[in-house]
């Protein structure tokens, strides 16, 4: 995956990309300054990772390579001269002698082609596959990913857009197969997918690059390679639907696909802690995009795997164009839900005791959600951005009901809840009292007999993901919160 290490994510809490978080920019909207930012982000993404200095924040953090290259591919028309040449160099395939990442002459027997993929490699020592067995495992992983992600009895995504004869060599690879390149990648970079140069429009073909040995990753080498293939191949398919959709949708979907193809590996669990630690950060932001696979797992539990594919199918029809929240909304409604906003609220409530939930794979291995909100009998004021929420521990006293009263900003789609758990944290029974506030305003929820629960949690949720002229319409919404017992 074009993913950062878990440590780097937790330190940096930011990813570099020029596309606004609220919605992706179509090519005509990209300024020269934005294009230059995209060029620098892509350069950093493919450079060897540098350790973060103490107190440096995001400085020195590597960018997400797939999305940095996606941004650059969109931005190229706004560049000229030496800057455009640099951009095209970064977007070149590893077999291009003019590419800064040229992996050396292809081996005489490269590529190894199957029906849907061609795997390219070199015998140059630094960049060669770790072993013939490793090369064979890559070929097997590509077809396994195709079988699950494209299979009509599995996820049923449409085939990748054909690249025609690009990558063809030695009479092989001329049937539009997806080209996969094995080379030595910088530390912390699992792999990446990139749209080829010279394309226009939302639907594009792309190629995939993998590391040549996968050492020094949290999960073992073969397991890391397999989930990387599943993840980056999902990006290849995404480019065939809508290249302009939001970054968080790209990465949360691709990380979700790993679990669909290889449910026994669970590398995605390395990225769930940031979701548990920072529920107050928006789903639509940049800070926890890999861990947000859990959002797609929730939707899959509710509506089946087709709901994720349906969101990608709806991307180019969304309003505004290429807007992930509306794409999800359209798919949720198509598959039987009420709206994105209501499902986000339901998702947030479910996470309060998700270790006891059937809605998430491997839930017993998830970290407990952080409860940082302080509530009491006097009204307190909190602010929440779009698609974020806050949780509070409630200490029951006696048998009197617990009442959570919240006044949300007028017009902000919101929800409030009290969640009680009896039994163990991993096998408990959960009771929920909740209300959805379609237009904001004041409301109260009540949980009876709170002393009968091992734990009671209060939640305040901003489930509004609508766009305004300057970004998300209800960022920074105000909530007055009071808890009485």
ZITA-V529375 format. One record per helix or strand. SS is the DSSP state (2 for helix, 1 for strand). FROM is the first residue (numbers start at 1). LEN is the number of residues. If there is no record, write none. Layout:
ss = <SS | SS>
from = <FROM | FROM>
len = <LEN | LEN>
//
This chain:
ss = <2 | 2 | 2 | 2 | 2 | 1 | 1 | 1 | 1 | 2 | 1 | 1 | 1 | 1 | 1 | 2 | 2 | 2 | 2 | 2 | 2 | 2 | 2 | 2 | 2 | 1 | 1 | 1 | 1 | 1 | 1 | 2 | 1 | 1 | 1 | 1>
from = <6 | 27 | 32 | 65 | 81 | 106 | 112 | 117 | 122 | 132 | 169 | 172 | 178 | 191 | 206 | 221 | 247 | 267 | 293 | 306 | 315 | 324 | 340 | 354 | 363 | 380 | 388 | 402 | 414 | 429 | 441 | 450 | 455 | 467 | 471 | 477>
len = <7 | 3 | 14 | 14 | 11 | 1 | 2 | 4 | 1 | 18 | 1 | 1 | 6 | 5 | 6 | 21 | 15 | 11 | 11 | 8 | 3 | 11 | 12 | 3 | 3 | 5 | 7 | 7 | 9 | 9 | 7 | 3 | 8 | 2 | 2 | 8>
//
